Amino acid sequence: MKRLFLYMTMLLSCVSLSAEKKPTNCGMIEIPIFPKDKLLVGIGYTNQYDTYISPLEYRGPQLDILWDNERRLKGIKNGDCALSFQSLLDIQMHTSTPESSTLRMYGGDIHYDAGWYYNWLSVAPGLRLKAGGQVGGTLGGIYCNRSGNNPANAHAAVRLSASVGAQYKWFLRHTDVTFYYQADLPVLGAAFSPDYEQSYYELSKYGYCHNICATTPANAFSIRQMLSADINFKHGTLTVGYKADIRQAKLNHLQQHQYAHSFMIGWRKGF
């Protein structure tokens, strides 16, 4: 009888310890997603087209610097969901040239987006899904070394974007890998554009002439997609990824696009 009582006591103790260690999300793997802070550098390829400057497509290399920061917001305390805020700062510098030509185009853009998300943390073991919206803007421009009345064009835009993402944590024997995917689609905004055959001198002399244009996917379909993997080591985390940034517009009888593809890499030291 004493042995039976002892066995029952040991069994209840084990059950109690197991219950204390059990995640709050019904047995799913609890994912440590916040905070996330990455600084990535990318080398890639860009295809540019701007009929205000030239009827030709320009192609060349691009340098990317991307800062991605995400943190949890207070509010919903349920273990199965959470609110988060994300800051994305993307600095792009590029140079390109058309085929069979000595012309060269130089340019750069700064893109910033602030996003708010609703996160589902227990869709499946190790999986997180998120959906939300972003408020962002772009500032930059391009310059061509040819002679002419219109050798440069400025880039300025604001936008509201729909954004979705996913995260999956894969556990290996000696480490773990976390995969991230995110897609951002501008749905409404405004952008600066000179009018057809309107020089910047005329713009400065005569003032506004329909140079601020409303943008939607109908006249400025754009999308940014990012896929990356965080590989955790003893002394830090290695991030490798791919970013596709497709931006295009047809405003004031002018067309432009920039198709950029970059391989991203970063290292975050462990503490």
N, C-alpha and C positions, 0 to 999 in steps of 0.2 A: 504493500500500500504506500509506503514511504517512497519507494522507487517510482511508482506511478505518479505520485504527487510531484516528485522532482522532475520527471520527464515532461509533465504538463506545464510546470513552471518554466522550464527551458524553452518549450515550444512557444508559449505565449510571449516570452521575451524576444524570441526571433521574429515573431509576427509583428510585435510592436516596433522593433528596429526597422523592419522592412517598410512598415507604414510610414515611419518618419522620413525615410529616404525616398519614398515614392514621389515622383513629380506631381505637380498640381494639375497637369493636363491629361489626366486619365491614362497614365502609363506611357505616354509619348515621350520621346527624348526631348528634354528641355534645351533649347538652343540659345546660347549666349550671343545675342546679336547686337547688343548695345554696350558701349559706343563702338562705332566703326570709323576709323580715320585712316585714309590712304593718301599717299602722294605718289603718283605714277608718272613716268616719262615714256613717251611713245615716239617711234619712228615709223613713218608711213608714206603713203602715196596720195596725191590729190589730182583731181580732174576739174578744171575751172573753165567757166564759160560766161562771158559778160558782153552782151551786144552793145552796151554803151561804149566800151573800149575797143572791142575787136569782134569780127564775126568768126574767129577761130577758137578752137578748144586748146587750152594750155594744160600741160601735164608736168608734174615734177614732185620732188620730195616734200615732206611736211614733218615738222617737229611739234609734238603735243606735250603739254604739261597739264595734268589733271589732278585736282584735289577733290576728294570725295569724303565727306564727313556726315555721319548719320548718328542720331542719338534718340533715346526714348523720351517721350513726353509724358507728363503726369496726366492722369485722367482715368482711363479704364484700367482697373487693377486686376481683372480676371486673367488667370494664367494662360488662357487660350487665345488672347488677343491683346493688342497694344497699339498705341499711337506713336508715330515717329516723325522726326523732322530731318530733312537732308539738305545739305549745301553742296552744290556742284559748281566748281570753277574750272573752266577749260580754256587754256591759252594755246592758240594755234599760230604757228609761223610757217610760211611756205614760200617757195619760189618755183616757177614753172615756165615752160616754153612750148610753143607750137611745133609741130613736125616741120622739118626742112626750113627752119627760120632761125635767125640770130636774135629775134626779139625775146625779151624776158620779162616776166611779171613777178613782182614782189608783193607780199601782203601778210596780213595777220589779223586775227580776230580774238576778242575776249568774250566768252559766253559765260553767263552766270545764271543759275537756276536754283530757286528755293522751293522745296517740295514738302507737302504734308501727306502722310500715309496712314492707312488702316492696315494693320498686320494680322494675319492668321498664323498662329504659331504651332498649331497641332493638327495640321491637315494630314500629315503622315509622319512617321518617325524621321527626324532630322530635316524636315521640310518646312520652310516658311514662305508664305505668299503675301504680297502687298499690292495695294492699289491706292491711287490718290491723284493729286493735282500739283502742278508747279506754276510758279510765277517767275519769269526770267527776262533777260535782255541780252543784246549783242551790240558790241561797238568795235569797229575796225575799218578795214579798207584794203584796196589793192592799187598798185601803181605799175604802169608799163613804161619801159624805157624808150618807146618809140616817140617820135615827134608828132604833134597834132594838137587839136583844140581840147581833146578829152583824154588825157593820159592817165587819169586816176578816177576812182569812184569810191565813195564812202559807204560803209555798212553801219546801219543803226536800226534796231528793231526792239520791240517789246512783245511778249507773248504769254498766253495761258496755255498750258499743256496738260494732256492726260498722260499718266505714267503708271506702269505696272512693273512688277519685279518678282523674282523668286530667289530663294537661297536654299541650298542643300548641303548638309554637313555629312561627309563620308569619313568614317573612322577606319584607319589602317592599323597595322600592328604596332608601329612605333611612332606614328604621327596621325594627323587628321588633315583632310583637305575640305575647304569650304568653297563651293561653287556659287557664283552670283550671275544673275541675268537681269537686265533692266532695259525697257524700251520707253522712250519719251516721244510723244506725238503732239506738236503744236496744233491747237484747234481754233484759236482766235488771237489776233494781235494787230499790230500796226508796224509799218516799216517805211523808212525813207527811200525815195527813189527819184532821181531827176527825170524830167519828161524827155520824150524822144527828141533828139537833136538840141536839147537845152544844155548850154554850157553852165559851168559853175559861176562864171562871170555874170551871165544873165540872171542866174538865180540870186546872186548877191545884190545885183543892181535893181532888179524889178520885184524881188521878194517872192512870197509864196505863190506857187502855181501847181496845186494838186500834188505836192511832193510827199505828203504823208498819206499812205495808202493802207486801207484795211486789208488784213491777210487772213485767209482761211485755207484749209486743205485744197480748195478748188483752184486758187491762184498761187499758192505757195506751199505745196505739199513738202513737208520735211519730216525726218525721223532720225533719232539717234538711238543706236543699240549698243549695249556693252555686255560682254561676256568675260568673266575673269575667274581665277581660282587662287585662293589663299592656301599656301602650303606651310604649315607650322613646323618649325624646327626648334631645337633646344634654345637657341640664342636669338630667335627672331622669326619673322614671317616673310616669305617670298610670295609676291603677287605677280602673276602673268595673265595677260588678257588680250582681247581684241575689241576694237571700237570702230564701228561704222557710223559715220556722220553724213547724212544726206540732207543737203539744204538747197532749195531751188525756189524760184519765184518768177512770175510774169506780171510786171507792173508797169503802167504808163507806156505800153507798147515796147517794152524792153524785156529781155529774157536773161536770166542768170542762173547758174547752178554751181555748186561745189560738192563733189563727191570725194569724201576722204575716208581712207582705211588705214588704221594704225595698229601696230603691235605694241602693247603696253607692258611695262615692267616696273616693279617697285620693291623696296625692302623696308620692313618696319622692325626695328630692334626690340627684342623682348626685355621686359623689366621685372 
